[in-house]
Amino acid sequence: MRIGSIKSNPQSSARSEIIWVLGVSAIVVAATFVPYVVGWLRQTPELFFSGILFNSIDANVYLAVMQQGRHGSWLMSLPFTAEAHPPMFLYEFYILLGNICRWLGVTPLIAYHAVRGLGGLGLLLAAYDYIRVHIASVAIRKVAFLLLCMGSGFGWLMQVIRPVGPDGISSIDFWLMDAYVFFSILLVPHFSVAWALALTLLASMTRAAFMPGWKLGPFAFVSGLGLSIAHPKIAPVIIMTAILSAITLSWLHRSGASSVLGVFAAAMMGAGLPLLYYFYLALTNPVFEALARQDITMSPPFGYYVTGFGAVSILGAIGGLRVYKRRVGREALMLVWLFTAMIMLYAPLQFQRRFIMGAQTPLSALAAIGLVTVVLPWIRRLSAASPVARWYSPRRLRMLSLNLVIAFCTLSNLLLLGAYSMNAWLRSPAIFIPRGVAMAADWLRQAAASDLTLAAYPTGNYIPARSGARTCIGHWNLTLDFYQKQDTIDRIFSREIDDTERERLLQTLKCRFLFYGPAEQQLGPFDPDSAHYFRRRYSAHGVVIYEFIP
């Protein structure tokens, strides 16, 4: 096995390559704003667009933490639970964004989407840089970049054949946003930032094999530190990939081993500092330990990943075999990352599904190698003896085949973009908030942001994101004893208990206010006006807020 030069093809124009990458990146990022623009244009005086297209349960956590930063906090307090706890160094990416909101005088939602776009652009540029470091051919790396930017799986086909699999799981390209560049840019800012930092870290290690000294050490340190702060759950797979990459590079390119190991050490120092803090919290903070125990995100069966990446999986397998046979060291590093991720997806850890993040990058690069060096030549040979040769020159046939494959790989993303835009156009209740709910949340911000409010689960998730006010239930992971509290709230609104028991349950939740809006009215027949321990404090547009007076 040999290490090839990492210089670009001398016949290519570096300037035109940069312009092409910037153009594609700008188009991809701009496309992710289309459903949001539709949503904002479809707002009415009675329906406010939430600014969230999918997975609002998690997105509202990020906005709620930004609200805390906007009010001057530098450490996070849990916005969805009643238990007393000291502030913690968690979700610091969004705490920082919240403070930036305070400095610039902008709302968290505006900052969220601004950083989503900028982070997405940064991710795409970092991804192309990673591909450029590991693939010498300009043509192949452009194909790899297109597959990465727009690639998805067979979800569109599975919707027709079998929308839900035998395990009760639908195709991952419609819900597992961690796995896809386009999906991540579309929805979650810190996914893009963490992914970009992981790529920068690994690309720095590869470059170190050809750049003597510690020049890349600071980049690796900052990348590792930022990665563990922005998204600590993916740090283990990147650290393991870095370890195996350092071993591989040091063995294959012994003259650069000291530089590689130096950059690796800097990266591990940066990544390790936040992880050591989280480990300390798990040992000393019972609230953090309880949250960690609740955070379970297991991997689906491996077949879901294969169909979830679709044609890219097949092409990636072909390209991986080609790379293994060619034994070019820097290309082989992509195999190291991919196989590390495949193993860690089923490691005995309760958040194993998170380790898929980033794996689309080496998979798309290997798929491009398989497509350009194996599949397209095979198509050319096959068509040479067919009538197709009379209609298309070899070059035109190559371009047609290439465009068809890339277009085929984008179908699920196009379906996602269309579905979200349609939901926004139709003012889906999942992404539009009634005026009364939003205004009542604003009242809580002014009246008692630090006091707890009891609300139905969806409302309790929304209130802190809108106003920064705290709720006693609002997230399956960040509410301690979530399911027990959910059961308690259901009992409070049911006919099964009398007023004495209801008052006792309310006292256990430690809430000062009861938010009574459309979602709460659906929980059961209980009428707060009939209870002597509730007093109206706010009433407008179909929402009433009561103060609990035991």
Secondary structure, 3 states (H helix, E strand, C coil): CECCCCCCCCCCCHHHHHHHHHHHHHHHHHHHCHHHHHHHHCCCCCEEECCCCCCHHHHHHHHHHHHHHHCCCCCECCCCCCCCCCCECCCHHHHHHHHHHHHHCCCHHHHHHHHHHHHHHHHHHHHHHHHHHHCCCHHHHHHHHHHHHHCCCCHHHHHHHCCCCCCCCCCHHHCCHHHCHHHHHHHCHHHHHHHHHHHHHHHHHHHHCCCCCCCCHHHHHHHHHHHHHHCHHHHHHHHHHHHHHHHHHHHHCHHHHHHHHHHHHHHHHHHHHHHHHHHHHHHHCHHHHHHHHHCCCCCCCHHHHHHHHCHHHHHHHHHHHHHHHHCEHHHHHHHHHHHHHHHHCCCCCCCHHHHHCCCHHHHHHHHHHHHHHHHHHHHHHHHHCCCHHHHCCHHHHHHHHHHHHHHHHCHHHHHHHHHHHHHHHCCCCCCEEEHHHHHHHHHHHHHHCCCEEECCHHHHHHHHHHHCCEECCCCCCCCCCHHHHHHHHHHHCCCCCCHHHHHHHHHHHCCCEEEECHHHHCCCCCCHHHCCCEEEEEEECCEEEEEECC
